[in-house]
Amino acid sequence: MDGVTLPLTSNETTAAMKPAEGWVLPSAEDGLGAVLEAWQAATIRLEKTHEALRAEVKRLTDELERKNRQLARKDRLADLGRMAAHIAHELRNSLVPVALYVSLLRRHLEHDEQGLEILECIAASHRAAESTVTDLLQFAADREPCREWVAIGAVLTSVVSDLRPQAEAQGVEMIVQSDGEFFVRADREMLRRAVFNLVLNALDAMPQGGRFILRAVKDAEEWRIEAEDEGPGLPEHALQRAFEPFFTTKKGGTGLGLAIVQRIAELHGGEVDVVNRAAGGARFTLSFPHEVADGPTHDGPSPEKRRGAFRDDARAVASREGQ
């Protein structure tokens, strides 16, 4: 029909939109080619910017969630600490007379062998309860660290020396390594308690023997204490919850040992982490900054006295091992 234009079908429309055979993009010298190239470059830049923004938003969201979890955890730990302190004090008050009565009974049953056996079971239960109370009090202790110059190598050697009889009974070889003689500003007793708990945890993981390494390392930014054992390692869920109070995979454990380690690390401005080693076993790492601005500080001895204290600590440890 003359003068009438029929609408194109979808197939005809697609065919009409296709470039003719042999058609090429106009060159950069042409005005249209330059515009298309600029458009393509801008599109690529926008895509990259979008991806970067999306990655940054995800990072910030994850960081916010992590901080919120940490804050919620600190609130729970604060409430738990107050409750634990109250319970621990009440329990200790109740346990004091038990120890006295056990002592009196031992005198009366001096010639009663069966009675003494039963009494020893009671005494063992009393010691276990005392240990739990001590852990509760350590966990709930609300005090700032009293920092002084501490010879870290002497602390590690002292703890290993105290636990060596248990290690030898289990067939565990204990090795202490250190990046030379160096001093750190820390609360000596708190630090010793944290190391003691790490070593005990490693011994519990190796009842059939193995090799344990306790290492002190320092670099320009921080100093670390690393504890490596050859036990079975930790399952994935335990890795995530290892430092939660009252969480334990041990039969009869209180679940407070590693929680105390984490609390001591945080009081010093540091942190603690655990990973499974590729060769088997687990590695616990205490990391501390060289300088901690928060909390009270106490002037330590002069460098000369520090070196003398280190030698005295080393001699004392050697003397205990020789006894």
Secondary structure, 3 states (H helix, E strand, C coil): CCCCCCCCCHHHHHHHHCCCCCCCCCCCCCHHHHHHHHHHHHHHHHHHHHHHHHHHHHHHHHHHHHHHHHHHHHHHHHHHHHHHHHHHHHHHHHHHHHHHHHHHHHHHCCCCHHHHHHHHHHHHHHHHHHHHHHHHHHHHCCCCCCEEEEEHHHHHHHHHHHHHHHHHHHCEEEEEEECCCCEEEECHHHHHHHHHHHHHHHHHHCCCCEEEEEEEEECCCEEEEEEECCCCCCCHHHHHHCCCCCCCCCCCCCCCHHHHHHHHHHHCCCEEEEEECCCCCEEEEEEEECCCCCCCECCCCCHHHHHHHHHHHHHHHHHHHHC
